[in-house]
């Protein structure tokens, strides 16, 4: 994990949006970059090899992501993968403006990373994520949908989490706290609930 952390920090200093995660194999892997072609991805990786930033690499093709497999395995497969990915970050430190596991996540950084890990791109901020999705009613929520909240008296939508089922969601709650699971039934969140969006239908 320490090696993955160091590499992530190095790539972030290079201006790449990198974060590490625990692969199902048990090894830690570092993901960075979204490229329009394999050629561009290889060029960037070769540059990092030449600069001795990385020692090896592999390219994740679009068909390798969960979103590409849903046509064969169904929508529930993708939704379950989003939940599994979000759950893997429980316990990571909150960090305002953070989008990587090494720096910690803020709320929209977490949702963006979880979706990217499964082949879906989201805007960076919670308000932009809200605008990009299709609004759904609370009683229509499914795993992987995003929940939005009014947590600031001076702003509009200012917080987002990932719905995981049974009235529960995962989010990066705030300074000095870690990514955790909470309930929509909690009075704090119930009174500040602003709406929900889906990106999967």
URJO-V955747 format. One record per residue. N is the residue number from 1. PHI is phi as a letter, one per 30 degrees, with the letter a starting at -180 (NA if undefined). Layout:
BEGIN
n=N phi=PHI
n=N phi=PHI
END
This chain:
BEGIN
n=1 phi=NA
n=2 phi=d
n=3 phi=d
n=4 phi=d
n=5 phi=d
n=6 phi=d
n=7 phi=d
n=8 phi=e
n=9 phi=d
n=10 phi=d
n=11 phi=d
n=12 phi=d
n=13 phi=d
n=14 phi=d
n=15 phi=i
n=16 phi=c
n=17 phi=d
n=18 phi=c
n=19 phi=a
n=20 phi=c
n=21 phi=a
n=22 phi=c
n=23 phi=d
n=24 phi=d
n=25 phi=d
n=26 phi=j
n=27 phi=d
n=28 phi=c
n=29 phi=b
n=30 phi=c
n=31 phi=c
n=32 phi=a
n=33 phi=i
n=34 phi=b
n=35 phi=b
n=36 phi=d
n=37 phi=b
n=38 phi=d
n=39 phi=e
n=40 phi=d
n=41 phi=d
n=42 phi=d
n=43 phi=d
n=44 phi=d
n=45 phi=d
n=46 phi=d
n=47 phi=e
n=48 phi=d
n=49 phi=d
n=50 phi=d
n=51 phi=d
n=52 phi=h
n=53 phi=d
n=54 phi=b
n=55 phi=c
n=56 phi=a
n=57 phi=a
n=58 phi=b
n=59 phi=c
n=60 phi=d
n=61 phi=d
n=62 phi=e
n=63 phi=d
n=64 phi=d
n=65 phi=d
n=66 phi=e
n=67 phi=d
n=68 phi=d
n=69 phi=d
n=70 phi=d
n=71 phi=d
n=72 phi=c
n=73 phi=c
n=74 phi=j
n=75 phi=d
n=76 phi=d
n=77 phi=d
n=78 phi=d
n=79 phi=d
n=80 phi=d
n=81 phi=d
n=82 phi=d
n=83 phi=d
n=84 phi=e
n=85 phi=d
n=86 phi=d
n=87 phi=d
n=88 phi=d
n=89 phi=c
n=90 phi=e
n=91 phi=j
n=92 phi=d
n=93 phi=d
n=94 phi=d
n=95 phi=a
n=96 phi=d
n=97 phi=i
n=98 phi=d
n=99 phi=b
n=100 phi=b
n=101 phi=d
n=102 phi=d
n=103 phi=d
n=104 phi=i
n=105 phi=b
n=106 phi=c
n=107 phi=d
n=108 phi=d
n=109 phi=d
n=110 phi=d
n=111 phi=d
n=112 phi=d
n=113 phi=d
n=114 phi=d
n=115 phi=d
n=116 phi=d
n=117 phi=d
n=118 phi=c
n=119 phi=j
n=120 phi=b
n=121 phi=c
n=122 phi=b
n=123 phi=d
n=124 phi=d
n=125 phi=c
n=126 phi=d
n=127 phi=d
n=128 phi=d
n=129 phi=d
n=130 phi=d
n=131 phi=d
n=132 phi=d
n=133 phi=c
n=134 phi=c
n=135 phi=d
n=136 phi=b
n=137 phi=d
n=138 phi=e
n=139 phi=d
n=140 phi=c
n=141 phi=d
n=142 phi=b
n=143 phi=e
n=144 phi=j
n=145 phi=d
n=146 phi=c
n=147 phi=c
n=148 phi=b
n=149 phi=b
n=150 phi=c
n=151 phi=c
n=152 phi=b
n=153 phi=d
n=154 phi=c
n=155 phi=b
n=156 phi=d
n=157 phi=d
n=158 phi=b
n=159 phi=a
n=160 phi=b
n=161 phi=b
n=162 phi=c
n=163 phi=d
n=164 phi=b
n=165 phi=j
n=166 phi=h
n=167 phi=i
n=168 phi=c
n=169 phi=b
n=170 phi=c
n=171 phi=a
n=172 phi=c
n=173 phi=d
n=174 phi=l
n=175 phi=e
n=176 phi=i
n=177 phi=b
n=178 phi=c
n=179 phi=e
n=180 phi=b
n=181 phi=c
n=182 phi=b
n=183 phi=c
n=184 phi=d
n=185 phi=d
n=186 phi=e
n=187 phi=e
n=188 phi=d
n=189 phi=d
n=190 phi=d
n=191 phi=d
n=192 phi=c
n=193 phi=d
n=194 phi=c
n=195 phi=k
n=196 phi=b
n=197 phi=b
n=198 phi=c
n=199 phi=b
n=200 phi=c
n=201 phi=b
END
